[in-house]
C-alpha cells in the first residue's frame, strides 16, 4: 500500500482483512521474510494441488504434460499492453 494508491477496507477480501488484524502489531524484518516464505509455500501448495487435479481429471501423465509444454508458444507484449483473456 502506498499513499498514492490507498486501499479501502471494503476493497479487501476476508483473508486480507484477517491478515491485517493478525499482524496489526507489526513484524520485524526477519518475521516478515518468514511470513512471506510461509504464504508463498501455501500458495505453491494450492497451485500444485490444482495442477495435479487438472492432470488427474484429464488422465494425463508426465509424458502428456511434457508434450503439451513443448507446444506452448509464448507471446511478447509491449510495456503497458493489456492482456486479453482467451477464456
PDB file with SEQRES, HELIX, SHEET and CRYST1 records, atoms N, CA, C and O in Angstrom:
SEQRES   1 A   87  UNK UNK UNK UNK UNK UNK UNK UNK UNK UNK UNK UNK UNK          
SEQRES   2 A   87  UNK UNK UNK UNK UNK UNK UNK UNK UNK UNK UNK UNK UNK          
SEQRES   3 A   87  UNK UNK UNK UNK UNK UNK UNK UNK UNK UNK UNK UNK UNK          
SEQRES   4 A   87  UNK UNK UNK UNK UNK UNK UNK UNK UNK UNK UNK UNK UNK          
SEQRES   5 A   87  UNK UNK UNK UNK UNK UNK UNK UNK UNK UNK UNK UNK UNK          
SEQRES   6 A   87  UNK UNK UNK UNK UNK UNK UNK UNK UNK UNK UNK UNK UNK          
SEQRES   7 A   87  UNK UNK UNK UNK UNK UNK UNK UNK UNK                          
HELIX    1 AA1 UNK A    9  UNK A   11  5                                   3    
HELIX    2 AA2 UNK A   14  UNK A   22  1                                   9    
HELIX    3 AA3 UNK A   29  UNK A   58  1                                  30    
HELIX    4 AA4 UNK A   62  UNK A   70  1                                   9    
CRYST1    1.000    1.000    1.000  90.00  90.00  90.00 P 1           1          
ATOM      1  N   UNK A   1       0.840  -1.176   0.000  1.00  0.00           N  
ATOM      2  CA  UNK A   1       0.000   0.000   0.000  1.00  0.00           C  
ATOM      3  C   UNK A   1       0.886   1.241   0.000  1.00  0.00           C  
ATOM      4  O   UNK A   1       1.801   1.357   0.815  1.00  0.00           O  
ATOM      5  N   UNK A   2       0.621   2.135  -0.885  1.00  0.00           N  
ATOM      6  CA  UNK A   2       1.341   3.399  -0.909  1.00  0.00           C  
ATOM      7  C   UNK A   2       0.345   4.520  -0.733  1.00  0.00           C  
ATOM      8  O   UNK A   2      -0.860   4.334  -0.906  1.00  0.00           O  
ATOM      9  N   UNK A   3       0.858   5.689  -0.388  1.00  0.00           N  
ATOM     10  CA  UNK A   3      -0.030   6.833  -0.216  1.00  0.00           C  
ATOM     11  C   UNK A   3      -0.655   7.252  -1.539  1.00  0.00           C  
ATOM     12  O   UNK A   3      -1.699   7.905  -1.548  1.00  0.00           O  
ATOM     13  N   UNK A   4      -0.029   6.884  -2.664  1.00  0.00           N  
ATOM     14  CA  UNK A   4      -0.574   7.232  -3.975  1.00  0.00           C  
ATOM     15  C   UNK A   4      -1.758   6.350  -4.360  1.00  0.00           C  
ATOM     16  O   UNK A   4      -2.604   6.759  -5.156  1.00  0.00           O  
ATOM     17  N   UNK A   5      -1.824   5.141  -3.801  1.00  0.00           N  
ATOM     18  CA  UNK A   5      -2.877   4.185  -4.144  1.00  0.00           C  
ATOM     19  C   UNK A   5      -3.480   3.602  -2.872  1.00  0.00           C  
ATOM     20  O   UNK A   5      -3.200   2.453  -2.530  1.00  0.00           O  
ATOM     21  N   UNK A   6      -4.304   4.377  -2.166  1.00  0.00           N  
ATOM     22  CA  UNK A   6      -4.872   3.857  -0.920  1.00  0.00           C  
ATOM     23  C   UNK A   6      -5.836   2.709  -1.192  1.00  0.00           C  
ATOM     24  O   UNK A   6      -6.554   2.702  -2.192  1.00  0.00           O  
ATOM     25  N   UNK A   7      -5.837   1.754  -0.294  1.00  0.00           N  
ATOM     26  CA  UNK A   7      -6.775   0.636  -0.380  1.00  0.00           C  
ATOM     27  C   UNK A   7      -7.773   0.795   0.760  1.00  0.00           C  
ATOM     28  O   UNK A   7      -7.382   0.921   1.920  1.00  0.00           O  
ATOM     29  N   UNK A   8      -9.019   0.790   0.439  1.00  0.00           N  
ATOM     30  CA  UNK A   8     -10.060   0.931   1.446  1.00  0.00           C  
ATOM     31  C   UNK A   8     -10.469  -0.451   1.925  1.00  0.00           C  
ATOM     32  O   UNK A   8     -10.449  -1.413   1.158  1.00  0.00           O  
ATOM     33  N   UNK A   9     -10.840  -0.545   3.193  1.00  0.00           N  
ATOM     34  CA  UNK A   9     -11.178  -1.834   3.797  1.00  0.00           C  
ATOM     35  C   UNK A   9     -12.263  -2.574   3.021  1.00  0.00           C  
ATOM     36  O   UNK A   9     -12.262  -3.804   2.982  1.00  0.00           O  
ATOM     37  N   UNK A  10     -13.180  -1.848   2.409  1.00  0.00           N  
ATOM     38  CA  UNK A  10     -14.257  -2.504   1.659  1.00  0.00           C  
ATOM     39  C   UNK A  10     -13.741  -3.203   0.400  1.00  0.00           C  
ATOM     40  O   UNK A  10     -14.446  -4.028  -0.179  1.00  0.00           O  
ATOM     41  N   UNK A  11     -12.512  -2.879  -0.029  1.00  0.00           N  
ATOM     42  CA  UNK A  11     -11.940  -3.498  -1.219  1.00  0.00           C  
ATOM     43  C   UNK A  11     -11.120  -4.744  -0.888  1.00  0.00           C  
ATOM     44  O   UNK A  11     -10.646  -5.431  -1.793  1.00  0.00           O  
ATOM     45  N   UNK A  12     -10.953  -5.038   0.390  1.00  0.00           N  
ATOM     46  CA  UNK A  12     -10.147  -6.184   0.796  1.00  0.00           C  
ATOM     47  C   UNK A  12     -11.028  -7.405   0.980  1.00  0.00           C  
ATOM     48  O   UNK A  12     -12.176  -7.301   1.411  1.00  0.00           O  
ATOM     49  N   UNK A  13     -10.474  -8.571   0.646  1.00  0.00           N  
ATOM     50  CA  UNK A  13     -11.227  -9.804   0.849  1.00  0.00           C  
ATOM     51  C   UNK A  13     -11.046 -10.266   2.297  1.00  0.00           C  
ATOM     52  O   UNK A  13     -10.191  -9.731   3.003  1.00  0.00           O  
ATOM     53  N   UNK A  14     -11.829 -11.244   2.754  1.00  0.00           N  
ATOM     54  CA  UNK A  14     -11.743 -11.681   4.149  1.00  0.00           C  
ATOM     55  C   UNK A  14     -10.344 -12.156   4.569  1.00  0.00           C  
ATOM     56  O   UNK A  14      -9.936 -11.921   5.706  1.00  0.00           O  
ATOM     57  N   UNK A  15      -9.615 -12.813   3.681  1.00  0.00           N  
ATOM     58  CA  UNK A  15      -8.272 -13.278   4.022  1.00  0.00           C  
ATOM     59  C   UNK A  15      -7.339 -12.093   4.262  1.00  0.00           C  
ATOM     60  O   UNK A  15      -6.535 -12.109   5.194  1.00  0.00           O  
ATOM     61  N   UNK A  16      -7.449 -11.065   3.420  1.00  0.00           N  
ATOM     62  CA  UNK A  16      -6.614  -9.879   3.585  1.00  0.00           C  
ATOM     63  C   UNK A  16      -6.933  -9.168   4.895  1.00  0.00           C  
ATOM     64  O   UNK A  16      -6.030  -8.733   5.609  1.00  0.00           O  
ATOM     65  N   UNK A  17      -8.214  -9.053   5.204  1.00  0.00           N  
ATOM     66  CA  UNK A  17      -8.614  -8.417   6.461  1.00  0.00           C  
ATOM     67  C   UNK A  17      -8.100  -9.198   7.661  1.00  0.00           C  
ATOM     68  O   UNK A  17      -7.625  -8.608   8.631  1.00  0.00           O  
ATOM     69  N   UNK A  18      -8.194 -10.511   7.600  1.00  0.00           N  
ATOM     70  CA  UNK A  18      -7.712 -11.363   8.688  1.00  0.00           C  
ATOM     71  C   UNK A  18      -6.214 -11.171   8.898  1.00  0.00           C  
ATOM     72  O   UNK A  18      -5.759 -11.073  10.037  1.00  0.00           O  
ATOM     73  N   UNK A  19      -5.450 -11.116   7.824  1.00  0.00           N  
ATOM     74  CA  UNK A  19      -4.006 -10.915   7.935  1.00  0.00           C  
ATOM     75  C   UNK A  19      -3.681  -9.543   8.515  1.00  0.00           C  
ATOM     76  O   UNK A  19      -2.760  -9.417   9.322  1.00  0.00           O  
ATOM     77  N   UNK A  20      -4.419  -8.525   8.116  1.00  0.00           N  
ATOM     78  CA  UNK A  20      -4.202  -7.188   8.673  1.00  0.00           C  
ATOM     79  C   UNK A  20      -4.445  -7.175  10.176  1.00  0.00           C  
ATOM     80  O   UNK A  20      -3.674  -6.586  10.934  1.00  0.00           O  
ATOM     81  N   UNK A  21      -5.520  -7.827  10.599  1.00  0.00           N  
ATOM     82  CA  UNK A  21      -5.828  -7.870  12.025  1.00  0.00           C  
ATOM     83  C   UNK A  21      -4.799  -8.706  12.779  1.00  0.00           C  
ATOM     84  O   UNK A  21      -4.391  -8.342  13.882  1.00  0.00           O  
ATOM     85  N   UNK A  22      -4.383  -9.808  12.197  1.00  0.00           N  
ATOM     86  CA  UNK A  22      -3.444 -10.714  12.849  1.00  0.00           C  
ATOM     87  C   UNK A  22      -2.088 -10.059  13.071  1.00  0.00           C  
ATOM     88  O   UNK A  22      -1.442 -10.298  14.091  1.00  0.00           O  
ATOM     89  N   UNK A  23      -1.654  -9.236  12.124  1.00  0.00           N  
ATOM     90  CA  UNK A  23      -0.331  -8.641  12.200  1.00  0.00           C  
ATOM     91  C   UNK A  23      -0.369  -7.130  12.412  1.00  0.00           C  
ATOM     92  O   UNK A  23       0.558  -6.424  12.017  1.00  0.00           O  
ATOM     93  N   UNK A  24      -1.422  -6.642  13.023  1.00  0.00           N  
ATOM     94  CA  UNK A  24      -1.573  -5.210  13.258  1.00  0.00           C  
ATOM     95  C   UNK A  24      -0.447  -4.656  14.136  1.00  0.00           C  
ATOM     96  O   UNK A  24      -0.122  -3.472  14.050  1.00  0.00           O  
ATOM     97  N   UNK A  25       0.139  -5.492  14.966  1.00  0.00           N  
ATOM     98  CA  UNK A  25       1.203  -5.041  15.860  1.00  0.00           C  
ATOM     99  C   UNK A  25       2.540  -4.862  15.175  1.00  0.00           C  
ATOM    100  O   UNK A  25       3.470  -4.323  15.774  1.00  0.00           O  
ATOM    101  N   UNK A  26       2.657  -5.294  13.956  1.00  0.00           N  
ATOM    102  CA  UNK A  26       3.899  -5.147  13.216  1.00  0.00           C  
ATOM    103  C   UNK A  26       4.800  -6.360  13.354  1.00  0.00           C  
ATOM    104  O   UNK A  26       4.622  -7.186  14.250  1.00  0.00           O  
ATOM    105  N   UNK A  27       5.761  -6.455  12.464  1.00  0.00           N  
ATOM    106  CA  UNK A  27       6.703  -7.565  12.428  1.00  0.00           C  
ATOM    107  C   UNK A  27       8.111  -7.023  12.223  1.00  0.00           C  
ATOM    108  O   UNK A  27       8.301  -5.950  11.651  1.00  0.00           O  
ATOM    109  N   UNK A  28       9.089  -7.777  12.696  1.00  0.00           N  
ATOM    110  CA  UNK A  28      10.472  -7.435  12.388  1.00  0.00           C  
ATOM    111  C   UNK A  28      10.733  -7.818  10.937  1.00  0.00           C  
ATOM    112  O   UNK A  28       9.929  -8.523  10.328  1.00  0.00           O  
ATOM    113  N   UNK A  29      11.835  -7.365  10.389  1.00  0.00           N  
ATOM    114  CA  UNK A  29      12.182  -7.724   9.010  1.00  0.00           C  
ATOM    115  C   UNK A  29      12.315  -9.236   8.865  1.00  0.00           C  
ATOM    116  O   UNK A  29      11.894  -9.804   7.857  1.00  0.00           O  
ATOM    117  N   UNK A  30      12.895  -9.884   9.864  1.00  0.00           N  
ATOM    118  CA  UNK A  30      13.059 -11.344   9.817  1.00  0.00           C  
ATOM    119  C   UNK A  30      11.710 -12.049   9.874  1.00  0.00           C  
ATOM    120  O   UNK A  30      11.485 -13.022   9.153  1.00  0.00           O  
ATOM    121  N   UNK A  31      10.820 -11.567  10.720  1.00  0.00           N  
ATOM    122  CA  UNK A  31       9.479 -12.159  10.806  1.00  0.00           C  
ATOM    123  C   UNK A  31       8.710 -11.951   9.505  1.00  0.00           C  
ATOM    124  O   UNK A  31       7.996 -12.846   9.054  1.00  0.00           O  
ATOM    125  N   UNK A  32       8.854 -10.783   8.908  1.00  0.00           N  
ATOM    126  CA  UNK A  32       8.182 -10.505   7.642  1.00  0.00           C  
ATOM    127  C   UNK A  32       8.693 -11.436   6.541  1.00  0.00           C  
ATOM    128  O   UNK A  32       7.904 -11.954   5.751  1.00  0.00           O  
ATOM    129  N   UNK A  33       9.996 -11.646   6.487  1.00  0.00           N  
ATOM    130  CA  UNK A  33      10.564 -12.559   5.488  1.00  0.00           C  
ATOM    131  C   UNK A  33      10.048 -13.976   5.711  1.00  0.00           C  
ATOM    132  O   UNK A  33       9.747 -14.682   4.748  1.00  0.00           O  
ATOM    133  N   UNK A  34       9.942 -14.400   6.967  1.00  0.00           N  
ATOM    134  CA  UNK A  34       9.429 -15.737   7.284  1.00  0.00           C  
ATOM    135  C   UNK A  34       7.961 -15.854   6.887  1.00  0.00           C  
ATOM    136  O   UNK A  34       7.540 -16.881   6.354  1.00  0.00           O  
ATOM    137  N   UNK A  35       7.184 -14.808   7.143  1.00  0.00           N  
ATOM    138  CA  UNK A  35       5.775 -14.802   6.757  1.00  0.00           C  
ATOM    139  C   UNK A  35       5.624 -14.890   5.242  1.00  0.00           C  
ATOM    140  O   UNK A  35       4.771 -15.626   4.746  1.00  0.00           O  
ATOM    141  N   UNK A  36       6.439 -14.152   4.509  1.00  0.00           N  
ATOM    142  CA  UNK A  36       6.390 -14.204   3.047  1.00  0.00           C  
ATOM    143  C   UNK A  36       6.680 -15.617   2.550  1.00  0.00           C  
ATOM    144  O   UNK A  36       6.000 -16.117   1.654  1.00  0.00           O  
ATOM    145  N   UNK A  37       7.702 -16.265   3.141  1.00  0.00           N  
ATOM    146  CA  UNK A  37       8.015 -17.654   2.740  1.00  0.00           C  
ATOM    147  C   UNK A  37       6.839 -18.575   3.028  1.00  0.00           C  
ATOM    148  O   UNK A  37       6.500 -19.433   2.212  1.00  0.00           O  
ATOM    149  N   UNK A  38       6.223 -18.396   4.183  1.00  0.00           N  
ATOM    150  CA  UNK A  38       5.083 -19.230   4.570  1.00  0.00           C  
ATOM    151  C   UNK A  38       3.913 -19.033   3.615  1.00  0.00           C  
ATOM    152  O   UNK A  38       3.288 -20.004   3.188  1.00  0.00           O  
ATOM    153  N   UNK A  39       3.614 -17.784   3.279  1.00  0.00           N  
ATOM    154  CA  UNK A  39       2.497 -17.502   2.372  1.00  0.00           C  
ATOM    155  C   UNK A  39       2.783 -18.003   0.958  1.00  0.00           C  
ATOM    156  O   UNK A  39       1.885 -18.515   0.289  1.00  0.00           O  
ATOM    157  N   UNK A  40       4.020 -17.860   0.501  1.00  0.00           N  
ATOM    158  CA  UNK A  40       4.382 -18.380  -0.825  1.00  0.00           C  
ATOM    159  C   UNK A  40       4.307 -19.898  -0.853  1.00  0.00           C  
ATOM    160  O   UNK A  40       3.872 -20.481  -1.846  1.00  0.00           O  
ATOM    161  N   UNK A  41       4.731 -20.548   0.237  1.00  0.00           N  
ATOM    162  CA  UNK A  41       4.636 -22.006   0.327  1.00  0.00           C  
ATOM    163  C   UNK A  41       3.169 -22.442   0.277  1.00  0.00           C  
ATOM    164  O   UNK A  41       2.832 -23.414  -0.400  1.00  0.00           O  
ATOM    165  N   UNK A  42       2.302 -21.728   0.989  1.00  0.00           N  
ATOM    166  CA  UNK A  42       0.865 -22.006   0.968  1.00  0.00           C  
ATOM    167  C   UNK A  42       0.313 -21.888  -0.446  1.00  0.00           C  
ATOM    168  O   UNK A  42      -0.420 -22.762  -0.909  1.00  0.00           O  
ATOM    169  N   UNK A  43       0.668 -20.802  -1.129  1.00  0.00           N  
ATOM    170  CA  UNK A  43       0.180 -20.592  -2.498  1.00  0.00           C  
ATOM    171  C   UNK A  43       0.727 -21.659  -3.443  1.00  0.00           C  
ATOM    172  O   UNK A  43      -0.005 -22.174  -4.288  1.00  0.00           O  
ATOM    173  N   UNK A  44       2.015 -21.996  -3.306  1.00  0.00           N  
ATOM    174  CA  UNK A  44       2.619 -23.023  -4.151  1.00  0.00           C  
ATOM    175  C   UNK A  44       1.905 -24.363  -3.978  1.00  0.00           C  
ATOM    176  O   UNK A  44       1.635 -25.058  -4.957  1.00  0.00           O  
ATOM    177  N   UNK A  45       1.599 -24.724  -2.727  1.00  0.00           N  
ATOM    178  CA  UNK A  45       0.900 -25.987  -2.476  1.00  0.00           C  
ATOM    179  C   UNK A  45      -0.492 -25.977  -3.097  1.00  0.00           C  
ATOM    180  O   UNK A  45      -0.929 -26.988  -3.647  1.00  0.00           O  
ATOM    181  N   UNK A  46      -1.189 -24.855  -3.015  1.00  0.00           N  
ATOM    182  CA  UNK A  46      -2.525 -24.764  -3.621  1.00  0.00           C  
ATOM    183  C   UNK A  46      -2.456 -24.883  -5.134  1.00  0.00           C  
ATOM    184  O   UNK A  46      -3.260 -25.593  -5.738  1.00  0.00           O  
ATOM    185  N   UNK A  47      -1.500 -24.192  -5.754  1.00  0.00           N  
ATOM    186  CA  UNK A  47      -1.360 -24.237  -7.211  1.00  0.00           C  
ATOM    187  C   UNK A  47      -0.966 -25.639  -7.653  1.00  0.00           C  
ATOM    188  O   UNK A  47      -1.482 -26.146  -8.649  1.00  0.00           O  
ATOM    189  N   UNK A  48      -0.058 -26.263  -6.920  1.00  0.00           N  
ATOM    190  CA  UNK A  48       0.358 -27.625  -7.245  1.00  0.00           C  
ATOM    191  C   UNK A  48      -0.821 -28.584  -7.142  1.00  0.00           C  
ATOM    192  O   UNK A  48      -0.996 -29.458  -7.990  1.00  0.00           O  
ATOM    193  N   UNK A  49      -1.619 -28.416  -6.109  1.00  0.00           N  
ATOM    194  CA  UNK A  49      -2.802 -29.269  -5.933  1.00  0.00           C  
ATOM    195  C   UNK A  49      -3.786 -29.083  -7.085  1.00  0.00           C  
ATOM    196  O   UNK A  49      -4.337 -30.058  -7.596  1.00  0.00           O  
ATOM    197  N   UNK A  50      -4.006 -27.839  -7.491  1.00  0.00           N  
ATOM    198  CA  UNK A  50      -4.906 -27.580  -8.625  1.00  0.00           C  
ATOM    199  C   UNK A  50      -4.361 -28.185  -9.916  1.00  0.00           C  
ATOM    200  O   UNK A  50      -5.119 -28.756 -10.701  1.00  0.00           O  
ATOM    201  N   UNK A  51      -3.063 -28.066 -10.141  1.00  0.00           N  
ATOM    202  CA  UNK A  51      -2.452 -28.641 -11.342  1.00  0.00           C  
ATOM    203  C   UNK A  51      -2.540 -30.160 -11.313  1.00  0.00           C  
ATOM    204  O   UNK A  51      -2.825 -30.787 -12.334  1.00  0.00           O  
ATOM    205  N   UNK A  52      -2.297 -30.751 -10.152  1.00  0.00           N  
ATOM    206  CA  UNK A  52      -2.415 -32.208 -10.021  1.00  0.00           C  
ATOM    207  C   UNK A  52      -3.836 -32.670 -10.303  1.00  0.00           C  
ATOM    208  O   UNK A  52      -4.047 -33.675 -10.981  1.00  0.00           O  
ATOM    209  N   UNK A  53      -4.822 -31.923  -9.772  1.00  0.00           N  
ATOM    210  CA  UNK A  53      -6.222 -32.290 -10.002  1.00  0.00           C  
ATOM    211  C   UNK A  53      -6.580 -32.145 -11.478  1.00  0.00           C  
ATOM    212  O   UNK A  53      -7.299 -32.983 -12.023  1.00  0.00           O  
ATOM    213  N   UNK A  54      -6.088 -31.096 -12.130  1.00  0.00           N  
ATOM    214  CA  UNK A  54      -6.330 -30.901 -13.555  1.00  0.00           C  
ATOM    215  C   UNK A  54      -5.766 -32.078 -14.353  1.00  0.00           C  
ATOM    216  O   UNK A  54      -6.438 -32.616 -15.234  1.00  0.00           O  
ATOM    217  N   UNK A  55      -4.530 -32.474 -14.042  1.00  0.00           N  
ATOM    218  CA  UNK A  55      -3.895 -33.596 -14.744  1.00  0.00           C  
ATOM    219  C   UNK A  55      -4.666 -34.890 -14.503  1.00  0.00           C  
ATOM    220  O   UNK A  55      -4.836 -35.696 -15.417  1.00  0.00           O  
ATOM    221  N   UNK A  56      -5.129 -35.085 -13.279  1.00  0.00           N  
ATOM    222  CA  UNK A  56      -5.911 -36.282 -12.955  1.00  0.00           C  
ATOM    223  C   UNK A  56      -7.223 -36.290 -13.729  1.00  0.00           C  
ATOM    224  O   UNK A  56      -7.616 -37.314 -14.288  1.00  0.00           O  
ATOM    225  N   UNK A  57      -7.902 -35.135 -13.759  1.00  0.00           N  
ATOM    226  CA  UNK A  57      -9.177 -35.037 -14.485  1.00  0.00           C  
ATOM    227  C   UNK A  57      -8.996 -35.317 -15.974  1.00  0.00           C  
ATOM    228  O   UNK A  57      -9.873 -35.906 -16.608  1.00  0.00           O  
ATOM    229  N   UNK A  58      -7.861 -34.898 -16.534  1.00  0.00           N  
ATOM    230  CA  UNK A  58      -7.582 -35.108 -17.959  1.00  0.00           C  
ATOM    231  C   UNK A  58      -6.941 -36.471 -18.223  1.00  0.00           C  
ATOM    232  O   UNK A  58      -6.714 -36.848 -19.373  1.00  0.00           O  
ATOM    233  N   UNK A  59      -6.652 -37.203 -17.146  1.00  0.00           N  
ATOM    234  CA  UNK A  59      -5.980 -38.503 -17.245  1.00  0.00           C  
ATOM    235  C   UNK A  59      -4.621 -38.364 -17.930  1.00  0.00           C  
ATOM    236  O   UNK A  59      -4.236 -39.190 -18.758  1.00  0.00           O  
ATOM    237  N   UNK A  60      -3.899 -37.293 -17.562  1.00  0.00           N  
ATOM    238  CA  UNK A  60      -2.577 -37.020 -18.117  1.00  0.00           C  
ATOM    239  C   UNK A  60      -1.500 -37.621 -17.225  1.00  0.00           C  
ATOM    240  O   UNK A  60      -1.651 -37.682 -16.004  1.00  0.00           O  
ATOM    241  N   UNK A  61      -0.415 -38.063 -17.843  1.00  0.00           N  
ATOM    242  CA  UNK A  61       0.765 -38.464 -17.084  1.00  0.00           C  
ATOM    243  C   UNK A  61       1.877 -37.456 -17.393  1.00  0.00           C  
ATOM    244  O   UNK A  61       1.656 -36.498 -18.133  1.00  0.00           O  
ATOM    245  N   UNK A  62       3.063 -37.669 -16.831  1.00  0.00           N  
ATOM    246  CA  UNK A  62       4.143 -36.693 -17.006  1.00  0.00           C  
ATOM    247  C   UNK A  62       4.553 -36.557 -18.470  1.00  0.00           C  
ATOM    248  O   UNK A  62       4.972 -35.479 -18.892  1.00  0.00           O  
ATOM    249  N   UNK A  63       4.441 -37.627 -19.245  1.00  0.00           N  
ATOM    250  CA  UNK A  63       4.768 -37.535 -20.673  1.00  0.00           C  
ATOM    251  C   UNK A  63       3.780 -36.633 -21.410  1.00  0.00           C  
ATOM    252  O   UNK A  63       4.177 -35.858 -22.281  1.00  0.00           O  
ATOM    253  N   UNK A  64       2.502 -36.730 -21.066  1.00  0.00           N  
ATOM    254  CA  UNK A  64       1.486 -35.871 -21.683  1.00  0.00           C  
ATOM    255  C   UNK A  64       1.742 -34.407 -21.351  1.00  0.00           C  
ATOM    256  O   UNK A  64       1.622 -33.536 -22.212  1.00  0.00           O  
ATOM    257  N   UNK A  65       2.094 -34.146 -20.101  1.00  0.00           N  
ATOM    258  CA  UNK A  65       2.355 -32.769 -19.671  1.00  0.00           C  
ATOM    259  C   UNK A  65       3.577 -32.219 -20.396  1.00  0.00           C  
ATOM    260  O   UNK A  65       3.562 -31.078 -20.859  1.00  0.00           O  
ATOM    261  N   UNK A  66       4.636 -33.022 -20.497  1.00  0.00           N  
ATOM    262  CA  UNK A  66       5.856 -32.582 -21.186  1.00  0.00           C  
ATOM    263  C   UNK A  66       5.570 -32.297 -22.661  1.00  0.00           C  
ATOM    264  O   UNK A  66       6.055 -31.306 -23.207  1.00  0.00           O  
ATOM    265  N   UNK A  67       4.784 -33.163 -23.307  1.00  0.00           N  
ATOM    266  CA  UNK A  67       4.452 -32.965 -24.716  1.00  0.00           C  
ATOM    267  C   UNK A  67       3.629 -31.689 -24.894  1.00  0.00           C  
ATOM    268  O   UNK A  67       3.838 -30.944 -25.852  1.00  0.00           O  
ATOM    269  N   UNK A  68       2.707 -31.438 -23.987  1.00  0.00           N  
ATOM    270  CA  UNK A  68       1.883 -30.231 -24.064  1.00  0.00           C  
ATOM    271  C   UNK A  68       2.744 -28.991 -23.857  1.00  0.00           C  
ATOM    272  O   UNK A  68       2.525 -27.972 -24.511  1.00  0.00           O  
ATOM    273  N   UNK A  69       3.713 -29.063 -22.962  1.00  0.00           N  
ATOM    274  CA  UNK A  69       4.582 -27.916 -22.688  1.00  0.00           C  
ATOM    275  C   UNK A  69       5.413 -27.543 -23.908  1.00  0.00           C  
ATOM    276  O   UNK A  69       5.704 -26.365 -24.114  1.00  0.00           O  
ATOM    277  N   UNK A  70       5.796 -28.511 -24.712  1.00  0.00           N  
ATOM    278  CA  UNK A  70       6.583 -28.247 -25.919  1.00  0.00           C  
ATOM    279  C   UNK A  70       5.775 -27.411 -26.907  1.00  0.00           C  
ATOM    280  O   UNK A  70       6.336 -26.591 -27.634  1.00  0.00           O  
ATOM    281  N   UNK A  71       4.468 -27.616 -26.931  1.00  0.00           N  
ATOM    282  CA  UNK A  71       3.598 -26.927 -27.879  1.00  0.00           C  
ATOM    283  C   UNK A  71       3.254 -25.493 -27.469  1.00  0.00           C  
ATOM    284  O   UNK A  71       2.662 -24.756 -28.258  1.00  0.00           O  
ATOM    285  N   UNK A  72       3.611 -25.092 -26.260  1.00  0.00           N  
ATOM    286  CA  UNK A  72       3.257 -23.756 -25.786  1.00  0.00           C  
ATOM    287  C   UNK A  72       4.080 -22.706 -26.529  1.00  0.00           C  
ATOM    288  O   UNK A  72       5.306 -22.795 -26.594  1.00  0.00           O  
ATOM    289  N   UNK A  73       3.399 -21.722 -27.082  1.00  0.00           N  
ATOM    290  CA  UNK A  73       4.041 -20.613 -27.778  1.00  0.00           C  
ATOM    291  C   UNK A  73       3.792 -19.357 -26.961  1.00  0.00           C  
ATOM    292  O   UNK A  73       2.645 -18.953 -26.769  1.00  0.00           O  
ATOM    293  N   UNK A  74       4.858 -18.743 -26.483  1.00  0.00           N  
ATOM    294  CA  UNK A  74       4.725 -17.521 -25.690  1.00  0.00           C  
ATOM    295  C   UNK A  74       4.643 -16.313 -26.603  1.00  0.00           C  
ATOM    296  O   UNK A  74       5.300 -16.260 -27.643  1.00  0.00           O  
ATOM    297  N   UNK A  75       3.845 -15.360 -26.214  1.00  0.00           N  
ATOM    298  CA  UNK A  75       3.712 -14.116 -26.959  1.00  0.00           C  
ATOM    299  C   UNK A  75       4.512 -13.028 -26.252  1.00  0.00           C  
ATOM    300  O   UNK A  75       4.637 -13.027 -25.027  1.00  0.00           O  
ATOM    301  N   UNK A  76       5.041 -12.118 -27.029  1.00  0.00           N  
ATOM    302  CA  UNK A  76       5.722 -10.973 -26.426  1.00  0.00           C  
ATOM    303  C   UNK A  76       4.723  -9.836 -26.308  1.00  0.00           C  
ATOM    304  O   UNK A  76       3.836  -9.685 -27.148  1.00  0.00           O  
ATOM    305  N   UNK A  77       4.869  -9.053 -25.282  1.00  0.00           N  
ATOM    306  CA  UNK A  77       3.967  -7.946 -25.030  1.00  0.00           C  
ATOM    307  C   UNK A  77       4.772  -6.683 -24.824  1.00  0.00           C  
ATOM    308  O   UNK A  77       5.851  -6.708 -24.231  1.00  0.00           O  
ATOM    309  N   UNK A  78       4.246  -5.585 -25.315  1.00  0.00           N  
ATOM    310  CA  UNK A  78       4.870  -4.293 -25.087  1.00  0.00           C  
ATOM    311  C   UNK A  78       4.518  -3.817 -23.689  1.00  0.00           C  
ATOM    312  O   UNK A  78       3.460  -4.152 -23.157  1.00  0.00           O  
ATOM    313  N   UNK A  79       5.416  -3.029 -23.093  1.00  0.00           N  
ATOM    314  CA  UNK A  79       5.181  -2.491 -21.758  1.00  0.00           C  
ATOM    315  C   UNK A  79       3.856  -1.737 -21.719  1.00  0.00           C  
ATOM    316  O   UNK A  79       3.606  -0.862 -22.548  1.00  0.00           O  
ATOM    317  N   UNK A  80       3.021  -2.077 -20.764  1.00  0.00           N  
ATOM    318  CA  UNK A  80       1.752  -1.386 -20.598  1.00  0.00           C  
ATOM    319  C   UNK A  80       0.608  -1.966 -21.412  1.00  0.00           C  
ATOM    320  O   UNK A  80      -0.537  -1.539 -21.261  1.00  0.00           O  
ATOM    321  N   UNK A  81       0.903  -2.936 -22.274  1.00  0.00           N  
ATOM    322  CA  UNK A  81      -0.137  -3.543 -23.104  1.00  0.00           C  
ATOM    323  C   UNK A  81      -1.006  -4.432 -22.222  1.00  0.00           C  
ATOM    324  O   UNK A  81      -0.491  -5.214 -21.423  1.00  0.00           O  
ATOM    325  N   UNK A  82      -2.310  -4.314 -22.366  1.00  0.00           N  
ATOM    326  CA  UNK A  82      -3.229  -5.150 -21.605  1.00  0.00           C  
ATOM    327  C   UNK A  82      -3.342  -6.510 -22.251  1.00  0.00           C  
ATOM    328  O   UNK A  82      -3.387  -6.634 -23.475  1.00  0.00           O  
ATOM    329  N   UNK A  83      -3.389  -7.538 -21.405  1.00  0.00           N  
ATOM    330  CA  UNK A  83      -3.546  -8.903 -21.907  1.00  0.00           C  
ATOM    331  C   UNK A  83      -5.019  -9.193 -22.112  1.00  0.00           C  
ATOM    332  O   UNK A  83      -5.857  -8.787 -21.306  1.00  0.00           O  
ATOM    333  N   UNK A  84      -5.331  -9.888 -23.178  1.00  0.00           N  
ATOM    334  CA  UNK A  84      -6.720 -10.265 -23.435  1.00  0.00           C  
ATOM    335  C   UNK A  84      -6.913 -11.702 -22.990  1.00  0.00           C  
ATOM    336  O   UNK A  84      -6.081 -12.567 -23.264  1.00  0.00           O  
ATOM    337  N   UNK A  85      -8.005 -11.945 -22.310  1.00  0.00           N  
ATOM    338  CA  UNK A  85      -8.328 -13.293 -21.848  1.00  0.00           C  
ATOM    339  C   UNK A  85      -8.813 -14.136 -23.000  1.00  0.00           C  
ATOM    340  O   UNK A  85      -9.622 -13.684 -23.811  1.00  0.00           O  
ATOM    341  N   UNK A  86      -8.317 -15.374 -23.080  1.00  0.00           N  
ATOM    342  CA  UNK A  86      -8.736 -16.295 -24.146  1.00  0.00           C  
ATOM    343  C   UNK A  86      -9.737 -17.306 -23.609  1.00  0.00           C  
ATOM    344  O   UNK A  86     -10.001 -18.325 -24.247  1.00  0.00           O  
ATOM    345  N   UNK A  87     -10.297 -17.025 -22.429  1.00  0.00           N  
ATOM    346  CA  UNK A  87     -11.248 -17.956 -21.804  1.00  0.00           C  
ATOM    347  C   UNK A  87     -12.613 -17.746 -22.348  1.00  0.00           C  
ATOM    348  O   UNK A  87     -13.551 -18.434 -21.946  1.00  0.00           O  
TER     349      UNK A  87                                                      
END                                                                             
